[in-house]
Amino acid sequence: MKLTVFGATGGIGQELVRQGLAAGHHVTAVVRDPARLTVADERLEVAEVAGFDDAASLRAAVAGRHAVLSGLGPRTRKQVGVASALTRPVLRALEAEGTRRFLAVSAAPLGPVPADETLFLRLLTPVVSRVLSAHYDDLRLMEDEMRRSATDWTAVRPPQLLDRPVTGRYRTAVGTGLRGGARIARADVAHAMLAMIDDTATVKQPVAVAY
């Protein structure tokens, strides 16, 4: 497939690029600073975009792609509003080019708490949600933008992210949460997103992913 990855220099983004190439896909990595991208391959195209107000560059980056995957989000807790602000022009570019499939990283606390959730997570989740409320509000806005778009979107909702190698062993749940789903490696989030591209059950749905 021909794929485009936004947020390609982030933890999940670089894994999307690396694993996409390993699977034989042609990947366009959209970056602001090419020096931060540590992946190299003959099937990799690096698209340098100075700003997301450059509509022509965004359209060129998504035109003719089978799917567009996004790891866009804040790099620090002080950055608020990043996910929705950057995703909005990407969605406009997708709609302008007629590229349908779009998958973006969101967060597990946006989903419903499973009825049989463990006591630990039932107590912890509200605390974390209060501490990171501004970021979760931004992700809710991002998901709202996705729902209003003409794309075949999927919001991928992981819990706490770890820097560990890909295992390919994780659980997913479409439209709901996962009992005891507290952690997952960034590499496995990327693995799950790539697996969801052709999964019609995930289209226009939030999907929880966790160990």
Steps between C-alpha positions, in 0.01 A plus 500: 500500500592865476483651848559846646601548862457830686693548822762275343781606735304417816512172692199341331561679171849361450368153578226545240764594244739220596239226518321622189821475300580158650159379380586607145294818480606826341501762774497879491619648829378855558749688718606849596859401575631214279806464724279358774387210281734207565352266237639459147370281217464512122120483543499796740413848382561785743263796458624807685209727598595829663151556643155349490366817343668386176192343344671417169775301672249312715289410197806376312597285800163318510403486133463148361573326830323187619505627858627786714612432858556764765702505818456874536490630853686705761864427578469642851219552753529874447391468138121510501270495198755345266312187391181674387679799348729285285244234411245750369702609191599138434132405483435789260783375278360146503154623404641719223694208349232236555728287717267310731686289758631687803622362833613719790633443849266611779489378863327229703339732762273640228321168484243347735616321813427126465229380737740240641801732523756422769473702819850642448417649160152603609666719765802608296334603174304799642817630669703481179214658305495799735877548485506483119155648441621767256668240279201267508268789415721567199480136391120508537497801269726312258266200500201729444677646197560148370133404546388807306740428216429304182781255579487136601661579833614294795599649837753268665486529880803365689559530877844579651769474232825310544825503303534128436544281191201385299341175616189476283320366806233740624124532528266730308138599558286688249279770648572420864779467758720210606487359852838537667647675197760715672805495272627433150822561308506773238628239256191284558269799452661549160466128426129514585442810286659338196288189555183712518544666161300232315280402795154626406372437855717790622377756245334802663565350842721561804713196578664429836836324487695370802676196647 
